[in-house]
Amino acid sequence: MPSIQTQFINDINLIDRQQWNTVAGTHYPFTRHEFLSALENNDCLGQKWGWLPHHLAAYREGELVALIPNYIKYNSYGEMVFDWAWAEAYQRANIEYYPKSVIAIPYTPATGPRLLIHPDITLSQLEQQDLINAITKEAKQQNLSSVHWLFTDKQQTPLLQNAGLMIRTGCQFHWENRNYADFEDFLSTLTAKKRKKIKRERRFVEEANIDIQRIEGHSVTSEQWAVFHQFYESTFDKKSGWATLSLPFFQEVGCTMGENILLILCFHEGQPVAASLCFKNQVSLYGRHWGCNHEFHSLHFEACYYQGLEYCIDNKLQTFDPGAQGEHKVSRGFLPTPTYSAHWVAHPDFDRIIRNYLTQETEGMEGYIAEMMERSPYKTT
């Protein structure tokens, strides 16, 4: 079998869109060329934000066979797998933690594939591990402190572990469609207390005379994207942080991958007052961003959760990932779901310390997931 050659590229546009998508596929929206190139094209990455593209491309006899979306990071912003304590420990030891290598989707804590392989080409497990090792080798050559594979899926996480990386377990709250006929059918599976709570929250929104529109991505106008972006920015103004995604980014993905986008716009007396944005494919819905310019009782739950649940039921989507964190999601039907990341640390002492820490953290996280599962709002049989 001919050997695989690898190279690192600092601009995704150096790879043809069709070639990239043939390898990555278009099922998972966040590894599409359209999504990642929109980030690079519209001032969402680069030195300003500390995300420098450094993607791995693998070829066999001149044909692109695999990709790894990789970034050299100068901070830990926008990752949602928090390693700030690790960075602080390095600082106390007078050792540089940044820059580091991060295999992730910028600002997107959604589980999915990170080692992208051409669907018509079979790579052995050894070859796949060679690609994983190529990332680590590049980190050593670039004198990076560490490598972090974030929100890896269940299929690839064991492969990363077999390559010697440390596995870290996290938790999000996801919903699963149990072939519900409609929203009322979903409510019927909940305990009376939780069912009453959700109905009351939806009634608050209805009584406030909020009109809600679900708009598929290709139908979103430039004016609607501008309204949404104002809401998106307002969320960061209220909670601190930086609104890293620019208006041109949203407008571009709306044009290039609108089939993967659902915008939920909320109106009061004819004026937009809130919005939430989801990405989707034929199986899953991913809640990503929310913002408002006026507070209405329970509108956040309606726009970010209940509208998405209804959309999944109506369109036969199987899962809904509403975003990171949030124990309040459990009472609304979202159950604790493990997430995974994989880590390589160059410094031998910190490698040992972090491995020991992760052993204890994993035990604690497994206990937390079990505790959250005990709060399930669903009826027991």
VOBA-1610 file (N, C-alpha, C; in pm, whole numbers, padded with zeros to 5 digits, always signed):
BEGIN
Met+00085-00119+00000Met+00000+00000+00000Met+00088+00125+00000Pro+00066+00217-00093Pro+00146+00340-00094Pro+00133+00415+00037Ser+00240+00480+00077Ser+00240+00552+00205Ser+00162+00682+00193Ile+00125+00735+00309Ile+00050+00861+00317Ile+00147+00975+00342Gln+00130+01082+00268Gln+00210+01203+00289Gln+00121+01310+00354Thr+00176+01382+00448Thr+00099+01485+00517Thr+00163+01622+00497Gln+00077+01724+00500Gln+00125+01860+00499Gln+00030+01945+00583Phe+00081+02057+00634Phe+00001+02148+00714Phe-00024+02275+00634Ile-00148+02321+00637Ile-00186+02440+00561Ile-00246+02543+00656Asn-00215+02669+00631Asn-00260+02777+00718Asn-00378+02855+00660Asp-00436+02802+00554Asp-00552+02866+00491Asp-00636+02757+00428Ile-00756+02737+00478Ile-00841+02629+00428Ile-00873+02646+00280Asn-00868+02769+00231Asn-00902+02794+00092Asn-00795+02743-00005Leu-00682+02695+00048Leu-00583+02631-00036Leu-00627+02492-00079Ile-00731+02440-00015Ile-00788+02312-00054Ile-00924+02338-00119Asp-00945+02280-00233Asp-01069+02298-00306Asp-01188+02257-00220Arg-01295+02335-00224Arg-01413+02309-00142Arg-01469+02170-00166Gln-01482+02132-00291Gln-01540+02002-00323Gln-01451+01889-00272Gln-01319+01905-00287Gln-01226+01803-00237Gln-01237+01790-00085Trp-01241+01906-00017Trp-01253+01902+00131Trp-01381+01831+00171Asn-01494+01869+00110Asn-01622+01813+00149Asn-01637+01666+00109Thr-01565+01624+00006Thr-01567+01482-00029Thr-01506+01400+00083Val-01400+01453+00145Val-01336+01384+00257Val-01417+01402+00385Ala-01451+01527+00417Ala-01517+01556+00545Ala-01664+01516+00544Gly-01726+01515+00427Gly-01869+01494+00420Gly-01942+01624+00451Thr-02071+01623+00426Thr-02153+01740+00456Thr-02259+01708+00560His-02252+01588+00617His-02353+01548+00716His-02338+01629+00845Tyr-02218+01634+00898Tyr-02190+01710+01020Tyr-02156+01853+00976Pro-02240+01951+01007Pro-02226+02082+00944Pro-02098+02157+00978Phe-02039+02129+01093Phe-01931+02214+01141Phe-01794+02179+01083Thr-01782+02067+01013Thr-01657+02038+00943Thr-01670+02061+00793Arg-01783+02113+00750Arg-01796+02150+00609Arg-01699+02263+00575His-01648+02260+00454His-01559+02365+00408His-01627+02501+00419Glu-01757+02506+00390Glu-01830+02632+00394Glu-01828+02695+00533Phe-01843+02614+00636Phe-01844+02667+00773Phe-01706+02714+00816Leu-01606+02628+00797Leu-01471+02662+00843Leu-01410+02776+00762Ser-01437+02778+00632Ser-01382+02888+00550Ser-01450+03020+00584Ala-01580+03016+00618Ala-01649+03139+00657Ala-01586+03199+00782Leu-01541+03115+00874Leu-01470+03164+00992Leu-01340+03233+00952Glu-01266+03170+00863Glu-01137+03225+00822Glu-01153+03349+00735Asn-01261+03354+00658Asn-01278+03463+00562Asn-01333+03591+00625Asn-01390+03581+00744Asn-01468+03694+00797Asn-01423+03741+00934Asp-01291+03739+00957Asp-01234+03801+01076Asp-01281+03737+01206Cys-01308+03607+01202Cys-01347+03536+01324Cys-01230+03462+01388Leu-01121+03448+01314Leu-01002+03378+01361Leu-00881+03469+01343Gly-00761+03410+01351Gly-00640+03488+01328Gly-00577+03539+01457Gln-00476+03623+01441Gln-00401+03675+01556Gln-00491+03749+01654Lys-00589+03820+01602Lys-00678+03900+01688Lys-00745+03814+01793Trp-00787+03693+01756Trp-00862+03607+01848Trp-00778+03492+01902Gly-00655+03476+01853Gly-00570+03369+01904Gly-00597+03233+01844Trp-00665+03227+01730Trp-00690+03102+01658Trp-00618+03110+01523Leu-00511+03035+01505Leu-00438+03035+01379Leu-00457+02901+01309Pro-00523+02898+01194Pro-00545+02772+01123Pro-00413+02703+01090His-00409+02573+01113His-00291+02493+01083His-00339+02349+01056His-00421+02335+00951His-00490+02209+00924His-00394+02105+00865Leu-00419+01980+00901Leu-00342+01870+00843Leu-00419+01813+00724Ala-00351+01800+00613Ala-00406+01735+00494Ala-00319+01614+00461Ala-00383+01500+00437Ala-00310+01377+00409Ala-00342+01328+00268Tyr-00239+01289+00195Tyr-00255+01247+00056Tyr-00196+01108+00036Arg-00256+01034-00054Arg-00199+00907-00101Arg-00198+00910-00253Glu-00080+00903-00309Glu-00063+00911-00454Glu-00134+01033-00512Gly-00121+01143-00442Gly-00176+01269-00489Gly-00323+01292-00459Glu-00390+01192-00403Glu-00533+01206-00373Glu-00552+01238-00225Leu-00636+01337-00198Leu-00666+01375-00061Leu-00745+01264+00007Val-00692+01209+00116Val-00757+01096+00182Val-00802+01126+00324Ala-00745+01230+00388Ala-00782+01259+00527Ala-00751+01404+00560Leu-00824+01457+00658Leu-00806+01594+00704Leu-00822+01600+00855Ile-00752+01694+00916Ile-00772+01722+01059Ile-00778+01873+01076Pro-00893+01928+01115Pro-00903+02073+01138Pro-00828+02111+01266Asn-00717+02179+01249Asn-00625+02205+01359Asn-00596+02354+01367Tyr-00575+02401+01490Tyr-00547+02544+01512Tyr-00436+02557+01616Ile-00347+02651+01592Ile-00250+02689+01695Ile-00314+02801+01777Lys-00320+02779+01909Lys-00394+02868+01997Lys-00299+02944+02089Tyr-00331+03072+02109Tyr-00255+03158+02200Tyr-00338+03196+02323Asn-00452+03131+02339Asn-00535+03148+02458Asn-00625+03025+02465Ser-00719+03025+02558Ser-00814+02914+02570Ser-00956+02959+02544Tyr-00971+03073+02478Tyr-01104+03128+02456Tyr-01176+03053+02343Gly-01305+03030+02365Gly-01387+02970+02262Gly-01374+02821+02247Glu-01322+02753+02349Glu-01300+02609+02340Glu-01406+02528+02416Met-01449+02575+02531Met-01552+02512+02613Met-01509+02379+02675Val-01382+02346+02665Val-01322+02241+02748Val-01215+02314+02827Phe-01246+02342+02951Phe-01172+02444+03025Phe-01039+02391+03078Asp-00931+02452+03032Asp-00798+02416+03079Asp-00726+02535+03143Trp-00805+02632+03188Trp-00744+02751+03248Trp-00662+02717+03372Ala-00706+02619+03449Ala-00630+02579+03568Ala-00495+02520+03527Trp-00492+02449+03415Trp-00366+02397+03366Trp-00273+02511+03326Ala-00329+02610+03256Ala-00249+02726+03214Ala-00194+02801+03335Glu-00275+02815+03439Glu-00230+02885+03560Glu-00119+02807+03629Ala-00130+02674+03629Ala-00026+02592+03691Ala+00106+02607+03615Tyr+00100+02610+03483Tyr+00220+02634+03402Tyr+00280+02770+03437Gln+00196+02870+03449Gln+00244+03005+03480Gln+00315+03009+03615Arg+00259+02941+03713Arg+00323+02937+03846Arg+00459+02867+03840Ala+00470+02774+03746Ala+00597+02702+03732Ala+00692+02770+03635Asn+00653+02891+03589Asn+00736+02967+03493Asn+00762+02889+03364Ile+00659+02818+03319Ile+00666+02743+03194Ile+00556+02795+03102Glu+00587+02811+02974Glu+00489+02864+02879Glu+00386+02757+02843Tyr+00259+02791+02861Tyr+00151+02701+02820Tyr+00103+02730+02678Tyr+00111+02855+02640Tyr+00072+02896+02505Tyr+00199+02930+02427Pro+00199+02897+02296Pro+00090+02841+02215Pro+00074+02690+02235Lys-00043+02642+02194Lys-00077+02501+02199Lys-00151+02466+02070Ser-00172+02337+02048Ser-00244+02290+01930Ser-00383+02243+01973Val-00485+02285+01899Val-00623+02248+01932Val-00692+02195+01806Ile-00740+02073+01814Ile-00819+02013+01706Ile-00964+02028+01750Ala-01033+02122+01689Ala-01167+02156+01734Ala-01237+02239+01628Ile-01365+02267+01651Ile-01441+02361+01570Ile-01449+02489+01652Pro-01390+02599+01606Pro-01386+02721+01687Pro-01524+02764+01736Tyr-01530+02791+01867Tyr-01650+02845+01932Tyr-01770+02752+01923Thr-01745+02621+01899Thr-01856+02529+01872Thr-01839+02401+01954Pro-01899+02395+02073Pro-01886+02276+02157Pro-01984+02166+02119Ala-01972+02115+01997Ala-02063+02012+01946Ala-01983+01888+01910Thr-02018+01775+01970Thr-01946+01650+01946Thr-01956+01609+01799Gly-01843+01561+01747Gly-01841+01517+01608Gly-01705+01462+01571Pro-01686+01420+01447Pro-01558+01365+01403Pro-01452+01474+01395Arg-01331+01439+01430Arg-01218+01532+01421Arg-01111+01482+01326Leu-01102+01352+01310Leu-01018+01291+01206Leu-01110+01257+01090Leu-01098+01332+00982Leu-01190+01321+00869Leu-01128+01233+00762Ile-01197+01127+00724Ile-01141+01028+00632Ile-01231+01012+00511His-01171+01008+00394His-01245+00991+00268His-01334+00867+00278Pro-01464+00879+00250Pro-01556+00766+00271Pro-01529+00646+00180Asp-01459+00668+00068Asp-01433+00559-00025Asp-01294+00500-00010Ile-01221+00546+00091Ile-01084+00499+00111Ile-01072+00441+00252Thr-01022+00321+00261Thr-01006+00256+00391Thr-00866+00283+00445Leu-00862+00343+00562Leu-00735+00361+00632Leu-00733+00267+00751Ser-00627+00192+00765Ser-00615+00101+00878Ser-00605+00180+01008Gln-00630+00112+01118Gln-00618+00179+01247Gln-00477+00233+01267Leu-00377+00158+01218Leu-00239+00203+01230Leu-00217+00332+01152Glu-00273+00339+01031Glu-00258+00459+00950Glu-00327+00579+01015Gln-00444+00555+01075Gln-00514+00663+01143Gln-00433+00713+01263Gln-00373+00620+01335Gln-00290+00660+01448Gln-00165+00734+01400Asp-00115+00700+01281Asp-00002+00774+01225Asp-00041+00921+01202Leu-00166+00944+01159Leu-00212+01081+01139Leu-00226+01155+01271Ile-00275+01084+01372Ile-00282+01144+01506Ile-00142+01179+01555Asn-00050+01088+01534Asn+00088+01112+01577Asn+00152+01225+01498Ala+00109+01245+01374Ala+00164+01354+01294Ala+00131+01490+01357Ile+00012+01501+01418Ile-00024+01624+01489Ile+00069+01646+01608Thr+00093+01539+01683Thr+00182+01549+01799Thr+00325+01582+01757Lys+00370+01518+01650Lys+00506+01546+01600Lys+00519+01691+01558Glu+00417+01744+01491Glu+00419+01884+01450Glu+00422+01976+01572Ala+00348+01940+01676Ala+00350+02021+01799Ala+00489+02024+01860Lys+00558+01911+01857Lys+00694+01909+01909Lys+00786+01997+01826Gln+00774+01988+01693Gln+00859+02067+01605Gln+00831+02216+01620Gln+00705+02252+01648Gln+00667+02392+01665Gln+00688+02440+01809Asn+00739+02350+01895Asn+00763+02383+02036Asn+00635+02426+02107Leu+00524+02355+02078Leu+00397+02380+02144Leu+00390+02300+02274Ser+00316+02351+02369Ser+00312+02286+02500Ser+00229+02160+02500Ser+00127+02152+02410Ser+00029+02046+02424Ser-00057+02037+02299Val-00134+01928+02291Val-00231+01906+02185Val-00364+01868+02249His-00473+01927+02199His-00604+01905+02259His-00706+01875+02149Trp-00762+01756+02153Trp-00870+01716+02062Trp-01000+01733+02138Leu-01087+01824+02093Leu-01203+01862+02172Leu-01333+01810+02112Phe-01421+01762+02198Phe-01554+01712+02161Phe-01544+01604+02054Thr-01460+01504+02084Thr-01444+01390+01994Thr-01561+01294+02010Asp-01596+01224+01902Asp-01711+01134+01909Asp-01670+00998+01965Lys-01771+00913+01988Lys-01747+00784+02053Lys-01663+00691+01968Gln-01667+00708+01837Gln-01591+00620+01749Gln-01443+00653+01751Gln-01410+00782+01757Gln-01269+00821+01746Gln-01200+00837+01881Thr-01274+00854+01987Thr-01211+00871+02119Thr-01124+00751+02156Pro-01171+00625+02139Pro-01083+00512+02171Pro-00956+00510+02087Leu-00965+00552+01961Leu-00848+00557+01875Leu-00745+00655+01930Leu-00792+00768+01980Leu-00703+00867+02039Leu-00640+00813+02167Gln-00719+00741+02244Gln-00666+00682+02366Gln-00560+00577+02335Asn-00585+00496+02231Asn-00487+00395+02192Asn-00358+00457+02141Ala-00366+00583+02094Ala-00246+00653+02049Ala-00170+00717+02165Gly-00218+00695+02287Gly-00146+00742+02404Gly-00196+00873+02462Leu-00304+00930+02408Leu-00353+01056+02460Leu-00438+01033+02585Met-00442+01133+02670Met-00525+01129+02790Met-00668+01165+02754Ile-00765+01090+02805Ile-00905+01114+02775Ile-00969+01188+02893Arg-01041+01294+02860Arg-01111+01373+02960Arg-01261+01364+02933Thr-01340+01342+03037Thr-01484+01329+03024Thr-01553+01456+03074Gly-01648+01504+02995Gly-01731+01617+03035Gly-01877+01579+03031Cys-01965+01678+03038Cys-02108+01650+03037Cys-02184+01763+02971Gln-02274+01727+02881Gln-02373+01819+02827Gln-02510+01756+02847Phe-02614+01828+02803Phe-02750+01779+02821Phe-02820+01777+02686His-02852+01656+02639His-02908+01637+02506His-03046+01572+02515Trp-03123+01588+02409Trp-03258+01530+02401Trp-03262+01427+02291Glu-03339+01322+02314Glu-03354+01216+02215Glu-03500+01202+02177Asn-03526+01198+02049Asn-03661+01183+01997Asn-03701+01035+02003Arg-03802+01006+02084Arg-03850+00869+02098Arg-03972+00847+02008Asn-03957+00892+01884Asn-04063+00879+01784Asn-04194+00944+01831Tyr-04182+01064+01887Tyr-04300+01135+01934Tyr-04385+01180+01815Ala-04516+01170+01832Ala-04607+01212+01727Ala-04616+01364+01719Asp-04610+01430+01835Asp-04616+01575+01842Asp-04566+01618+01979Phe-04569+01749+02005Phe-04515+01799+02132Phe-04596+01747+02251Glu-04726+01735+02233Glu-04810+01682+02341Glu-04773+01539+02374Asp-04738+01463+02272Asp-04694+01325+02294Asp-04566+01323+02377Phe-04473+01414+02346Phe-04351+01427+02427Phe-04387+01461+02571Leu-04476+01559+02590Leu-04513+01600+02727Leu-04575+01485+02805Ser-04645+01398+02736Ser-04712+01288+02805Ser-04615+01190+02869Thr-04488+01193+02828Thr-04388+01103+02885Thr-04323+01160+03011Leu-04355+01285+03044Leu-04295+01350+03160Leu-04384+01334+03283Thr-04326+01353+03399Thr-04405+01352+03521Thr-04501+01470+03520Ala-04605+01461+03595Ala-04708+01565+03595Ala-04650+01701+03633Lys-04560+01703+03729Lys-04501+01829+03775Lys-04420+01896+03664Lys-04339+01819+03594Lys-04256+01877+03488Lys-04341+01916+03367Arg-04442+01835+03340Arg-04532+01866+03228Arg-04605+01998+03254Lys-04650+02017+03374Lys-04721+02140+03412Lys-04629+02260+03401Lys-04503+02242+03442Lys-04406+02352+03438Lys-04381+02398+03295Ile-04362+02305+03204Ile-04336+02341+03064Ile-04458+02409+03003Lys-04576+02357+03030Lys-04698+02419+02977Lys-04713+02562+03029Arg-04679+02583+03155Arg-04689+02716+03213Arg-04591+02812+03146Glu-04469+02765+03122Glu-04370+02851+03057Glu-04412+02886+02915Arg-04468+02793+02842Arg-04513+02822+02706Arg-04634+02918+02709Arg-04715+02904+02812Arg-04831+02992+02824Arg-04789+03136+02852Phe-04683+03154+02931Phe-04631+03289+02957Phe-04598+03359+02825Val-04532+03287+02734Val-04492+03344+02605Val-04614+03374+02521Glu-04709+03284+02519Glu-04832+03304+02441Glu-04910+03424+02493Glu-04921+03436+02625Glu-04996+03547+02683Glu-04927+03682+02664Ala-04797+03679+02639Ala-04724+03803+02610Ala-04739+03846+02464Asn-04817+03768+02389Asn-04842+03796+02247Asn-04713+03798+02165Ile-04631+03698+02191Ile-04507+03681+02114Ile-04537+03597+01990Asp-04500+03647+01876Asp-04513+03573+01750Asp-04377+03515+01715Ile-04373+03386+01688Ile-04246+03318+01663Ile-04246+03261+01523Gln-04135+03287+01451Gln-04119+03237+01315Gln-03994+03150+01307Arg-04008+03034+01246Arg-03891+02949+01217Arg-03857+02969+01069Ile-03733+03010+01044Ile-03692+03044+00908Ile-03574+02957+00868Glu-03590+02882+00761Glu-03479+02801+00710Glu-03371+02894+00653Gly-03247+02848+00662Gly-03132+02934+00634Gly-03134+03007+00502His-03170+02939+00393His-03168+03003+00262His-03273+03113+00251Ser-03371+03112+00338Ser-03477+03212+00334Ser-03451+03332+00424Val-03343+03327+00503Val-03312+03438+00592Val-03258+03554+00509Thr-03318+03671+00526Thr-03276+03789+00450Thr-03155+03855+00517Ser-03089+03944+00442Ser-02977+04018+00498Ser-03020+04101+00618Glu-03141+04157+00611Glu-03192+04237+00722Glu-03216+04150+00845Gln-03266+04030+00824Gln-03289+03940+00938Gln-03157+03894+01000Trp-03055+03870+00916Trp-02924+03836+00972Trp-02869+03953+01055Ala-02891+04074+01008Ala-02843+04191+01083Ala-02913+04202+01218Val-03044+04176+01219Val-03119+04178+01346Val-03067+04070+01439Phe-03051+03949+01385Phe-02998+03840+01469Phe-02862+03875+01526His-02774+03933+01442His-02639+03962+01490His-02640+04065+01602Gln-02731+04159+01597Gln-02743+04255+01707Gln-02781+04183+01836Phe-02873+04087+01826Phe-02909+04009+01944Phe-02789+03926+01993Tyr-02719+03865+01899Tyr-02600+03784+01933Tyr-02498+03869+02009Glu-02470+03989+01959Glu-02375+04076+02027Glu-02424+04118+02164Ser-02556+04139+02177Ser-02610+04184+02305Ser-02589+04081+02415Thr-02588+03954+02380Thr-02565+03850+02479Thr-02427+03865+02541Phe-02327+03895+02461Phe-02191+03912+02512Phe-02179+04044+02589Asp-02252+04144+02547Asp-02251+04271+02622Asp-02304+04251+02763Lys-02403+04162+02777Lys-02464+04139+02909Lys-02381+04046+02996Lys-02317+03947+02933Lys-02250+03842+03010Lys-02098+03852+03006Ser-02045+03953+02942Ser-01900+03970+02921Ser-01853+03874+02813Gly-01731+03890+02771Gly-01680+03811+02660Gly-01681+03891+02532Trp-01650+03823+02421Trp-01638+03889+02292Trp-01725+03821+02189Ala-01796+03901+02114Ala-01879+03849+02005Ala-01790+03824+01884Thr-01728+03708+01881Thr-01623+03681+01782Thr-01679+03656+01642Leu-01803+03611+01631Leu-01860+03579+01500Leu-01919+03706+01439Ser-01869+03741+01322Ser-01909+03866+01258Ser-02037+03849+01178Leu-02101+03961+01148Leu-02221+03957+01064Leu-02192+03895+00928Pro-02081+03931+00861Pro-02052+03866+00732Pro-02038+03714+00743Phe-01989+03665+00858Phe-01982+03520+00876Phe-02120+03458+00867Phe-02216+03513+00942Phe-02351+03456+00939Phe-02414+03470+00801Gln-02392+03582+00738Gln-02449+03601+00604Gln-02389+03502+00505Glu-02260+03474+00519Glu-02196+03382+00426Glu-02248+03240+00444Val-02253+03191+00570Val-02301+03054+00588Val-02449+03043+00552Gly-02524+03153+00570Gly-02663+03152+00527Gly-02677+03129+00379Cys-02583+03181+00302Cys-02585+03163+00156Cys-02529+03027+00113Thr-02419+02985+00178Thr-02347+02868+00129Thr-02394+02736+00189Met-02458+02739+00306Met-02503+02616+00369Met-02635+02638+00442Gly-02725+02711+00377Gly-02853+02743+00438Gly-02935+02621+00475Glu-02914+02509+00404Glu-02989+02387+00436Glu-02954+02333+00575Asn-02843+02382+00632Asn-02801+02339+00765Asn-02837+02439+00874Ile-02920+02538+00843Ile-02944+02647+00937Ile-03093+02666+00962Leu-03127+02690+01089Leu-03262+02727+01129Leu-03254+02849+01218Leu-03318+02958+01177Leu-03324+03081+01257Leu-03463+03092+01317Ile-03468+03116+01446Ile-03596+03133+01517Ile-03604+03279+01560Leu-03696+03354+01500Leu-03714+03495+01529Leu-03842+03516+01608Cys-03833+03600+01712Cys-03945+03627+01800Cys-03985+03775+01787Phe-04115+03799+01772Phe-04165+03934+01751Phe-04268+03970+01859His-04268+04097+01895His-04371+04151+01986His-04422+04281+01925Glu-04551+04283+01899Glu-04613+04399+01835Glu-04543+04434+01705Gly-04507+04331+01632Gly-04447+04349+01500Gly-04299+04377+01498Gln-04237+04391+01616Gln-04095+04423+01623Gln-04016+04303+01676Pro-03900+04274+01616Pro-03818+04163+01665Pro-03764+04192+01805Val-03778+04095+01894Val-03733+04114+02033Val-03633+04008+02076Ala-03622+03897+02002Ala-03529+03791+02040Ala-03509+03697+01922Ala-03401+03619+01930Ala-03373+03522+01824Ala-03281+03413+01877Ser-03296+03295+01821Ser-03201+03187+01847Ser-03163+03125+01713Leu-03040+03073+01708Leu-02988+03016+01584Leu-02948+02871+01608Cys-02991+02784+01519Cys-02954+02643+01525Cys-02890+02601+01394Phe-02803+02503+01403Phe-02753+02432+01285Phe-02815+02292+01288Lys-02819+02227+01173Lys-02888+02098+01168Lys-02837+02014+01052Asn-02869+01886+01061Asn-02856+01795+00948Asn-02980+01708+00945Gln-02977+01595+00880Gln-03096+01511+00869Gln-03125+01431+00994Val-03034+01437+01091Val-03050+01357+01213Val-03058+01445+01338Ser-02979+01552+01342Ser-02961+01627+01467Ser-02984+01776+01448Leu-03024+01839+01558Leu-03034+01984+01567Leu-02934+02030+01672Tyr-02862+02139+01641Tyr-02761+02193+01732Tyr-02798+02337+01765Gly-02836+02363+01889Gly-02862+02500+01931Gly-02731+02573+01953Arg-02715+02694+01893Arg-02586+02758+01901Arg-02588+02897+01966His-02676+02986+01925His-02667+03124+01974His-02805+03180+02004Trp-02807+03274+02097Trp-02932+03336+02142Trp-02905+03480+02181Gly-03007+03564+02164Gly-02996+03702+02210Gly-03133+03768+02211Cys-03146+03876+02287Cys-03273+03947+02295Cys-03246+04094+02330Asn-03345+04178+02304Asn-03334+04319+02343Asn-03440+04357+02445His-03521+04259+02484His-03623+04283+02585His-03652+04151+02655Glu-03670+04157+02787Glu-03692+04035+02864Glu-03842+04003+02870Phe-03877+03882+02830Phe-04012+03829+02844Phe-04004+03697+02921His-04097+03678+03012His-04096+03559+03096His-04093+03432+03010Ser-03990+03350+03032Ser-03976+03217+02970Ser-03949+03220+02819Leu-03924+03337+02760Leu-03900+03341+02617Leu-03772+03268+02579His-03672+03275+02664His-03547+03203+02637His-03574+03053+02625Phe-03654+02997+02717Phe-03683+02854+02711Phe-03761+02820+02585Glu-03854+02908+02548Glu-03934+02882+02428Glu-03849+02884+02302Ala-03766+02989+02288Ala-03689+03007+02165Ala-03573+02907+02154Cys-03512+02875+02266Cys-03391+02792+02263Cys-03418+02643+02283Tyr-03531+02608+02346Tyr-03557+02467+02375Tyr-03685+02417+02309Tyr-03799+02477+02342Tyr-03927+02420+02300Tyr-03949+02431+02149Gln-03907+02542+02089Gln-03919+02552+01944Gln-03830+02448+01875Gly-03712+02425+01930Gly-03623+02323+01875Gly-03678+02183+01891Leu-03736+02156+02008Leu-03797+02024+02029Leu-03911+02001+01931Glu-03996+02101+01913Glu-04105+02088+01817Glu-04053+02066+01676Tyr-03948+02139+01641Tyr-03891+02125+01506Tyr-03839+01983+01486Cys-03770+01929+01586Cys-03718+01793+01575Cys-03832+01692+01558Ile-03937+01708+01636Ile-04050+01615+01627Ile-04117+01625+01491Asp-04142+01749+01448Asp-04211+01770+01320Asp-04130+01718+01202Asn-03996+01724+01212Asn-03910+01688+01099Asn-03835+01557+01120Lys-03875+01483+01223Lys-03821+01349+01248Lys-03671+01349+01276Leu-03618+01456+01333Leu-03479+01457+01376Leu-03467+01377+01505Gln-03355+01310+01522Gln-03342+01214+01633Gln-03284+01274+01760Thr-03199+01375+01748Thr-03135+01431+01867Thr-03132+01583+01861Phe-03128+01644+01977Phe-03118+01789+01989Phe-03011+01820+02092Asp-02904+01881+02047Asp-02795+01928+02133Asp-02811+02079+02147Pro-02861+02128+02261Pro-02891+02271+02273Pro-02773+02357+02313Gly-02653+02297+02325Gly-02537+02377+02362Gly-02478+02331+02494Ala-02370+02396+02534Ala-02295+02352+02651Ala-02363+02392+02781Gln-02336+02310+02884Gln-02373+02339+03023Gln-02523+02352+03043Gly-02564+02380+03166Gly-02704+02409+03194Gly-02782+02297+03259Glu-02772+02282+03391Glu-02848+02180+03461Glu-02999+02204+03452His-03039+02329+03426His-03181+02360+03415His-03245+02291+03295Lys-03165+02239+03205Lys-03218+02170+03087Lys-03279+02035+03124Val-03234+01975+03234Val-03280+01841+03270Val-03431+01839+03288Ser-03485+01935+03362Ser-03629+01937+03389Ser-03711+01959+03262Arg-03645+01998+03154Arg-03714+02024+03027Arg-03691+01914+02925Gly-03638+01801+02972Gly-03630+01683+02887Gly-03493+01650+02834Phe-03392+01731+02865Phe-03257+01706+02817Phe-03178+01629+02924Leu-03125+01515+02887Leu-03059+01428+02984Leu-02907+01439+02974Pro-02836+01413+03086Pro-02690+01424+03085Pro-02628+01327+02986Thr-02534+01379+02910Thr-02469+01302+02804Thr-02318+01324+02814Pro-02238+01217+02823Pro-02093+01236+02832Pro-02036+01299+02705Thr-01937+01384+02723Thr-01858+01436+02612Thr-01712+01401+02639Tyr-01632+01403+02532Tyr-01495+01357+02547Tyr-01397+01451+02478Ser-01278+01457+02534Ser-01167+01525+02471Ser-01041+01442+02498Ala-00939+01466+02417Ala-00814+01390+02428Ala-00697+01487+02431His-00594+01456+02513His-00490+01554+02539His-00352+01489+02541Trp-00259+01561+02482Trp-00117+01525+02489Trp-00042+01645+02545Val+00044+01620+02645Val+00119+01727+02711Val+00267+01696+02698Ala+00343+01792+02651Ala+00485+01770+02623Ala+00567+01755+02750His+00540+01838+02851His+00623+01840+02971His+00596+01713+03053Pro+00698+01632+03081Pro+00675+01503+03148Pro+00614+01515+03287Asp+00656+01616+03364Asp+00599+01631+03499Asp+00452+01669+03493Phe+00419+01762+03402Phe+00279+01801+03390Phe+00195+01689+03328Asp+00256+01609+03241Asp+00186+01492+03188Asp+00143+01400+03302Arg+00233+01374+03394Arg+00202+01287+03508Arg+00095+01350+03598Ile+00111+01480+03627Ile+00017+01548+03716Ile-00123+01551+03656Ile-00132+01583+03527Ile-00262+01594+03462Ile-00328+01456+03449Arg-00248+01353+03421Arg-00306+01218+03415Arg-00369+01180+03548Asn-00300+01208+03657Asn-00355+01177+03789Asn-00481+01260+03816Tyr-00476+01385+03776Tyr-00592+01473+03796Tyr-00713+01421+03718Leu-00690+01380+03594Leu-00801+01336+03511Leu-00863+01207+03564Thr-00784+01122+03625Thr-00840+01000+03686Thr-00942+01036+03792Gln-00907+01132+03878Gln-00999+01176+03983Gln-01118+01253+03924Glu-01091+01339+03824Glu-01197+01418+03765Glu-01299+01328+03695Thr-01251+01223+03628Thr-01342+01133+03559Thr-01435+01064+03656Glu-01383+01021+03771Glu-01468+00959+03872Glu-01574+01057+03920Gly-01534+01181+03942Gly-01629+01283+03985Gly-01733+01312+03878Met-01691+01316+03752Met-01783+01345+03643Met-01883+01231+03624Glu-01837+01109+03637Glu-01929+00996+03626Glu-02033+01000+03737Gly-01991+01040+03857Gly-02086+01055+03967Gly-02185+01166+03941Tyr-02135+01276+03883Tyr-02223+01389+03851Tyr-02327+01349+03747Ile-02285+01279+03644Ile-02378+01235+03539Ile-02485+01144+03599Ala-02444+01054+03689Ala-02541+00965+03753Ala-02639+01045+03839Glu-02589+01146+03908Glu-02675+01229+03991Glu-02776+01306+03905Met-02728+01363+03793Met-02818+01436+03706Met-02922+01342+03643Met-02883+01220+03614Met-02978+01125+03556Met-03090+01091+03654Glu-03059+01094+03783Glu-03162+01067+03884Glu-03268+01178+03886Arg-03236+01295+03827Arg-03333+01405+03822Arg-03416+01401+03694Ser-03407+01294+03621Ser-03480+01282+03494Ser-03627+01318+03512Pro-03682+01399+03421Pro-03823+01438+03431Pro-03918+01333+03374Tyr-03863+01226+03316Tyr-03947+01129+03249Tyr-04010+01031+03351Lys-04128+00986+03318Lys-04194+00888+03404Lys-04112+00760+03408Thr-04111+00696+03524Thr-04045+00568+03535Thr-04146+00459+03507Thr-04097+00347+03449Thr-04187+00238+03415Thr-04154+00120+03505
//
